[in-house]
Amino acid sequence: MSTLIAAHLRIAPLTAAATVDPMALRHLLYAQCGPGNGVEHIRVRAGPHGADIIAFIDGNDPEKANELLRQIVEKAIAATTPLHFWRVV
């Protein structure tokens, strides 16, 4: 039996001038999710020093859930020019 696991990470810009729209980032992250990967929900909260991302992932292993979220975020950063100067912190 699987459950929903909350995975969390934070991204931050390498330059102080960079900002991100939380809804736009959420849509970019969903675009990187493949079918059947278990991502149920993604939430983004942006602040002056970065963005917190929480994903609820169907599964049993918190480590795998966190790794899946990291992969999704890193793909979104690589695929989106305005995010090229952002990193997982």
DSSP file (Angstrom, degrees, kcal/mol; ACC not computed):
  #  RESIDUE AA STRUCTURE BP1 BP2  ACC     N-H-->O    O-->H-N    N-H-->O    O-->H-N    TCO  KAPPA ALPHA  PHI   PSI    X-CA   Y-CA   Z-CA
    1    1 A M              0   0    0      0, 0.0     2,-0.2     0, 0.0    58,-0.0   0.000 360.0 360.0 360.0 128.2    0.0    0.0    0.0
    2    2 A S        -     0   0    0     56,-0.0     2,-0.3    58,-0.0    58,-0.2  -0.640 360.0-166.2-100.4 161.4    1.4    3.4   -1.0
    3    3 A T  E     -A   59   0A   0     56,-2.0    56,-3.3    -2,-0.2     2,-0.5  -0.806  33.2 -87.8-132.6 172.7    0.8    6.7    0.6
    4    4 A L  E     -A   58   0A   0     -2,-0.3     2,-0.4    54,-0.2    54,-0.2  -0.777  40.8-162.2 -87.4 129.4    1.4   10.3   -0.2
    5    5 A I  E     -A   57   0A   0     52,-3.0    52,-2.9    -2,-0.5     2,-0.6  -0.933  14.1-133.9-112.5 132.7    4.9   11.5    0.8
    6    6 A A  E     -A   56   0A   0     -2,-0.4     2,-0.4    50,-0.2    50,-0.2  -0.774  22.8-170.3 -87.2 121.1    5.7   15.2    1.1
    7    7 A A  E     -A   55   0A   0     48,-3.1    48,-2.6    -2,-0.6     2,-0.4  -0.912   6.3-171.3-110.0 140.3    9.0   16.1   -0.5
    8    8 A H  E     +A   54   0A   0     -2,-0.4     2,-0.3    46,-0.2    46,-0.2  -0.980  14.1 155.7-134.8 142.2   10.5   19.5    0.0
    9    9 A L  E     -A   53   0A   0     44,-2.0    44,-3.1    -2,-0.4     2,-0.4  -0.974  26.9-133.5-154.3 166.8   13.4   21.5   -1.4
   10   10 A R  E     -A   52   0A   0     -2,-0.3    79,-2.9    42,-0.2     2,-0.3  -0.956  12.1-163.9-123.4 139.6   14.4   25.1   -1.8
   11   11 A I  E     -AB  51  88A   0     40,-2.6    40,-2.8    -2,-0.4    77,-0.2  -0.914   9.5-175.7-117.6 151.9   15.8   26.9   -4.8
   12   12 A A  E     - B   0  87A   0     75,-2.4    75,-2.3    -2,-0.3    38,-0.2  -0.989  26.4-108.9-144.6 150.9   17.6   30.2   -4.8
   13   13 A P  E     - B   0  86A   0      0, 0.0    73,-0.3     0, 0.0    70,-0.0  -0.471  13.3-139.4 -78.5 151.6   19.0   32.5   -7.4
   14   14 A L  S    S+     0   0    0     71,-3.4     2,-0.4    -2,-0.1    72,-0.1   0.665  93.1  54.1 -79.9 -17.4   22.7   33.0   -7.8
   15   15 A T  S >  S-     0   0    0     70,-0.4     3,-1.2     1,-0.1    70,-0.0  -0.927  81.8-134.2-118.2 144.1   22.1   36.7   -8.4
   16   16 A A  T 3  S+     0   0    0     -2,-0.4    -1,-0.1     1,-0.2    -2,-0.0   0.743 100.9  62.9 -67.8 -23.2   20.1   38.9   -6.0
   17   17 A A  T 3  S+     0   0    0      2,-0.0    -1,-0.2    -3,-0.0     2,-0.2   0.613  79.4 104.5 -80.0 -11.8   18.1   40.5   -8.8
   18   18 A A    <   +     0   0    0     -3,-1.2     2,-0.3    67,-0.1    65,-0.0  -0.495  44.7 174.8 -76.8 136.4   16.4   37.3   -9.9
   19   19 A T        -     0   0    0     -2,-0.2     2,-0.4    30,-0.0    -2,-0.0  -0.892  14.3-151.9-131.3 165.3   12.8   36.7   -9.0
   20   20 A V        -     0   0    0     -2,-0.3    30,-0.1    27,-0.2     3,-0.1  -1.000  17.3-128.2-141.4 139.0   10.3   33.9   -9.8
   21   21 A D     >  -     0   0    0     -2,-0.4     4,-2.6     1,-0.1     5,-0.2  -0.767  20.9-143.6 -82.7 121.9    6.5   33.9  -10.1
   22   22 A P  H  > S+     0   0    0      0, 0.0     4,-2.3     0, 0.0    -1,-0.1   0.879  98.1  47.4 -57.8 -41.0    5.3   31.0   -8.0
   23   23 A M  H  > S+     0   0    0      2,-0.2     4,-2.2     1,-0.2     5,-0.2   0.904 112.2  49.6 -68.6 -39.6    2.5   30.0  -10.3
   24   24 A A  H  > S+     0   0    0      2,-0.2     4,-2.2     1,-0.2    -1,-0.2   0.919 112.1  48.5 -63.8 -42.6    4.7   30.1  -13.4
   25   25 A L  H  X S+     0   0    0     -4,-2.6     4,-2.4     1,-0.2    -2,-0.2   0.909 108.7  53.9 -63.8 -41.2    7.3   28.0  -11.6
   26   26 A R  H  X S+     0   0    0     -4,-2.3     4,-2.4    -5,-0.2    -1,-0.2   0.922 109.6  47.5 -58.6 -44.4    4.6   25.5  -10.5
   27   27 A H  H  X S+     0   0    0     -4,-2.2     4,-1.8     1,-0.2    -1,-0.2   0.891 110.5  52.2 -65.2 -39.0    3.5   25.2  -14.2
   28   28 A L  H  X S+     0   0    0     -4,-2.2     4,-0.7     2,-0.2    -1,-0.2   0.889 110.2  49.0 -63.1 -38.5    7.1   24.7  -15.3
   29   29 A L  H >< S+     0   0    0     -4,-2.4     3,-1.1     1,-0.2     4,-0.5   0.921 109.1  51.0 -68.3 -43.8    7.5   21.9  -12.7
   30   30 A Y  H >< S+     0   0    0     -4,-2.4     3,-1.3     1,-0.3    -1,-0.2   0.864 103.4  61.0 -60.5 -34.1    4.3   20.1  -13.7
   31   31 A A  H 3< S+     0   0    0     -4,-1.8    -1,-0.3     1,-0.3    -2,-0.2   0.749 102.3  52.6 -64.8 -22.8    5.6   20.3  -17.4
   32   32 A Q  T << S+     0   0    0     -3,-1.1     2,-0.4    -4,-0.7    -1,-0.3   0.533  86.4 103.0 -89.7  -6.9    8.6   18.2  -16.3
   33   33 A C    <   -     0   0    0     -3,-1.3     3,-0.1    -4,-0.5     5,-0.0  -0.629  63.4-145.1 -80.6 128.0    6.5   15.5  -14.7
   34   34 A G    >   -     0   0    0     -2,-0.4     3,-1.5     1,-0.1     5,-0.3  -0.489  32.6 -83.4 -85.9 161.7    6.2   12.3  -16.7
   35   35 A P  T 3  S+     0   0    0      0, 0.0    -1,-0.1     0, 0.0     0, 0.0  -0.403 112.9  11.6 -64.4 137.6    3.1   10.2  -16.8
   36   36 A G  T 3  S+     0   0    0      3,-0.1    -2,-0.0    -2,-0.1    -3,-0.0   0.626  84.0 125.9  74.9  13.3    2.9    7.7  -13.9
   37   37 A N  S <  S-     0   0    0     -3,-1.5     3,-0.1     2,-0.1    -1,-0.1   0.583  77.8-116.2 -82.7  -6.3    5.7    9.3  -11.9
   38   38 A G        +     0   0    0      1,-0.3    20,-3.2    -4,-0.2     2,-0.5   0.428  62.7 146.3  94.2  -1.6    3.5    9.6   -8.8
   39   39 A V  E     +C   57   0A   0     -5,-0.3    -1,-0.3    18,-0.2    18,-0.2  -0.595  13.8 168.4 -73.6 120.2    3.5   13.4   -8.5
   40   40 A E  E     +     0   0A   0     16,-3.2     2,-0.3    -2,-0.5    -1,-0.2   0.830  61.5   4.2 -98.8 -43.0    0.0   14.3   -7.1
   41   41 A H  E     -C   56   0A   0     15,-1.3    15,-2.5     2,-0.0     2,-0.4  -0.994  54.6-163.2-145.7 146.9    0.4   17.9   -6.1
   42   42 A I  E     -C   55   0A   0     -2,-0.3     2,-0.4    13,-0.2    13,-0.2  -1.000   9.7-175.5-130.8 134.4    3.1   20.6   -6.3
   43   43 A R  E     -C   54   0A   0     11,-2.9    11,-2.6    -2,-0.4     2,-0.4  -0.980   4.8-163.9-127.7 142.8    3.0   23.8   -4.3
   44   44 A V  E     -C   53   0A   0     -2,-0.4     2,-0.5     9,-0.2     9,-0.2  -0.990   7.2-173.3-129.0 133.2    5.5   26.8   -4.5
   45   45 A R  E     -C   52   0A   0      7,-2.6     7,-3.0    -2,-0.4     2,-0.3  -0.971  14.5-163.1-124.9 115.1    6.0   29.6   -2.1
   46   46 A A  E     +C   51   0A   0     -2,-0.5     5,-0.2     5,-0.2    -2,-0.0  -0.759  13.7 167.4-101.2 143.7    8.4   32.3   -3.3
   47   47 A G  E >   -C   50   0A   0      3,-3.2     3,-1.0    -2,-0.3   -27,-0.2  -0.723  53.5 -77.9-137.4-171.3   10.1   34.8   -1.1
   48   48 A P  T 3  S+     0   0    0      0, 0.0     3,-0.1     0, 0.0    -2,-0.0   0.694 126.8  39.8 -69.1 -17.7   12.8   37.4   -1.4
   49   49 A H  T 3  S-     0   0    0      1,-0.2     2,-0.3   -37,-0.1   -30,-0.0   0.287 125.8 -58.5-116.4  10.4   15.6   34.8   -1.1
   50   50 A G  E <   - C   0  47A   0     -3,-1.0    -3,-3.2   -38,-0.2     2,-0.4  -0.980  60.0 -70.4 149.2-160.9   14.3   31.9   -3.1
   51   51 A A  E     -AC  11  46A   0    -40,-2.8   -40,-2.6    -2,-0.3     2,-0.5  -0.999  24.8-144.0-139.1 135.5   11.4   29.5   -3.5
   52   52 A D  E     -AC  10  45A   0     -7,-3.0    -7,-2.6    -2,-0.4     2,-0.5  -0.844  19.4-163.0 -95.3 133.9   10.2   26.6   -1.4
   53   53 A I  E     -AC   9  44A   0    -44,-3.1   -44,-2.0    -2,-0.5     2,-0.4  -0.975   8.0-175.8-122.0 127.5    8.8   23.7   -3.4
   54   54 A I  E     -AC   8  43A   0    -11,-2.6   -11,-2.9    -2,-0.5     2,-0.4  -0.988   2.8-175.3-122.7 130.7    6.7   21.0   -1.8
   55   55 A A  E     -AC   7  42A   0    -48,-2.6   -48,-3.1    -2,-0.4     2,-0.6  -0.980  19.1-144.2-124.5 138.4    5.5   18.0   -3.9
   56   56 A F  E     -AC   6  41A   0    -15,-2.5   -16,-3.2    -2,-0.4   -15,-1.3  -0.914  27.0-170.8-101.4 119.0    3.1   15.3   -2.7
   57   57 A I  E     -AC   5  39A   0    -52,-2.9   -52,-3.0    -2,-0.6     2,-0.5  -0.927  24.8-123.9-121.7 132.5    4.3   12.1   -4.3
   58   58 A D  E     +A    4   0A   0    -20,-3.2     2,-0.3    -2,-0.4   -54,-0.2  -0.616  68.7  83.6 -73.5 118.3    2.5    8.7   -4.3
   59   59 A G  E    S-A    3   0A   0    -56,-3.3   -56,-2.0    -2,-0.5    -2,-0.0  -0.986  74.2-110.5 171.2-174.2    5.0    6.1   -2.8
   60   60 A N  S    S+     0   0    0     -2,-0.3    -1,-0.1   -58,-0.2   -56,-0.1   0.459  87.9  76.3-120.6  -8.1    6.5    4.5    0.2
   61   61 A D     >  -     0   0    0      1,-0.1     4,-2.1   -56,-0.1     5,-0.2  -0.906  53.4-165.9-118.5 108.8   10.1    5.8    0.2
   62   62 A P  H  > S+     0   0    0      0, 0.0     4,-2.5     0, 0.0     5,-0.2   0.852  92.2  55.0 -59.2 -35.5   10.8    9.4    1.3
   63   63 A E  H  > S+     0   0    0      2,-0.2     4,-2.2     1,-0.2     5,-0.2   0.919 109.4  46.4 -65.0 -42.8   14.3    9.3   -0.2
   64   64 A K  H  > S+     0   0    0      2,-0.2     4,-2.5     1,-0.2    -1,-0.2   0.878 111.4  52.7 -65.8 -37.4   13.0    8.3   -3.6
   65   65 A A  H  X S+     0   0    0     -4,-2.1     4,-2.2     2,-0.2    -2,-0.2   0.928 110.7  46.6 -64.0 -44.9   10.3   11.0   -3.3
   66   66 A N  H  X S+     0   0    0     -4,-2.5     4,-2.2     2,-0.2    -2,-0.2   0.890 112.8  49.8 -64.3 -39.5   12.9   13.7   -2.5
   67   67 A E  H  X S+     0   0    0     -4,-2.2     4,-2.4     2,-0.2    -2,-0.2   0.899 109.3  51.9 -66.2 -40.5   15.1   12.5   -5.4
   68   68 A L  H  X S+     0   0    0     -4,-2.5     4,-2.3     2,-0.2    -2,-0.2   0.925 110.2  48.4 -61.6 -44.6   12.2   12.6   -7.8
   69   69 A L  H  X S+     0   0    0     -4,-2.2     4,-2.6     1,-0.2     5,-0.2   0.918 110.4  51.7 -62.4 -42.6   11.4   16.2   -6.8
   70   70 A R  H  X S+     0   0    0     -4,-2.2     4,-2.8     1,-0.2    -1,-0.2   0.918 109.8  49.6 -59.6 -43.9   15.1   17.1   -7.2
   71   71 A Q  H  X S+     0   0    0     -4,-2.4     4,-2.2     2,-0.2    -1,-0.2   0.912 111.1  49.2 -62.0 -43.1   15.2   15.6  -10.7
   72   72 A I  H  X S+     0   0    0     -4,-2.3     4,-2.2     2,-0.2    -2,-0.2   0.930 113.7  45.9 -62.1 -46.3   12.0   17.5  -11.7
   73   73 A V  H  X S+     0   0    0     -4,-2.6     4,-2.5     1,-0.2    -2,-0.2   0.919 111.9  50.5 -65.3 -44.1   13.4   20.8  -10.4
   74   74 A E  H  X S+     0   0    0     -4,-2.8     4,-2.3     1,-0.2    -1,-0.2   0.874 110.3  50.4 -64.1 -36.4   16.8   20.3  -12.0
   75   75 A K  H  X S+     0   0    0     -4,-2.2     4,-2.1    -5,-0.2    -1,-0.2   0.916 110.6  49.7 -64.1 -43.0   15.1   19.5  -15.4
   76   76 A A  H  X S+     0   0    0     -4,-2.2     4,-0.8     2,-0.2    -2,-0.2   0.906 111.2  48.9 -63.8 -41.5   12.9   22.7  -15.1
   77   77 A I  H >< S+     0   0    0     -4,-2.5     3,-0.7     1,-0.2     6,-0.2   0.927 113.7  46.4 -62.9 -44.9   16.0   24.8  -14.3
   78   78 A A  H 3< S+     0   0    0     -4,-2.3    -1,-0.2     1,-0.2    -2,-0.2   0.820 115.4  46.1 -67.5 -30.8   17.9   23.4  -17.2
   79   79 A A  H 3< S+     0   0    0     -4,-2.1     2,-0.6    -5,-0.1    -1,-0.2   0.511 103.1  69.6 -91.1  -5.0   15.0   23.8  -19.6
   80   80 A T    X<  -     0   0    0     -4,-0.8     3,-1.8    -3,-0.7     4,-0.5  -0.931  65.3-154.8-124.6 109.8   14.0   27.4  -18.7
   81   81 A T  G >  S+     0   0    0     -2,-0.6     3,-1.7     1,-0.3     4,-0.3   0.870  94.4  54.3 -51.5 -47.0   16.3   30.2  -19.6
   82   82 A P  G 3  S+     0   0    0      0, 0.0     3,-0.3     0, 0.0    -1,-0.3   0.713 109.7  50.4 -64.0 -15.7   15.2   32.6  -16.8
   83   83 A L  G X  S+     0   0    0     -3,-1.8     3,-2.4    -6,-0.2    -2,-0.2   0.440  77.0 101.4 -97.6   0.0   15.9   29.8  -14.2
   84   84 A H  T <  S+     0   0    0     -3,-1.7    -1,-0.2    -4,-0.5    -3,-0.1   0.758  82.9  51.4 -58.6 -24.1   19.5   29.1  -15.4
   85   85 A F  T 3  S+     0   0    0     -3,-0.3   -71,-3.4    -4,-0.3   -70,-0.4   0.134  93.5  94.6 -99.7  20.9   20.9   31.1  -12.5
   86   86 A W  E <   -B   13   0A   0     -3,-2.4     2,-0.3   -73,-0.3    -3,-0.0  -0.831  52.6-174.7-108.2 150.3   18.8   29.3   -9.9
   87   87 A R  E     -B   12   0A   0    -75,-2.3   -75,-2.4    -2,-0.3     2,-0.4  -0.975  33.1-103.2-141.3 154.5   20.1   26.3   -7.9
   88   88 A V  E      B   11   0A   0     -2,-0.3   -77,-0.3   -77,-0.2   -18,-0.0  -0.644 360.0 360.0 -71.8 130.3   18.8   23.8   -5.4
   89   89 A V              0   0    0    -79,-2.9   -78,-0.2    -2,-0.4    -1,-0.1   0.378 360.0 360.0-118.0 360.0   20.1   24.8   -2.0
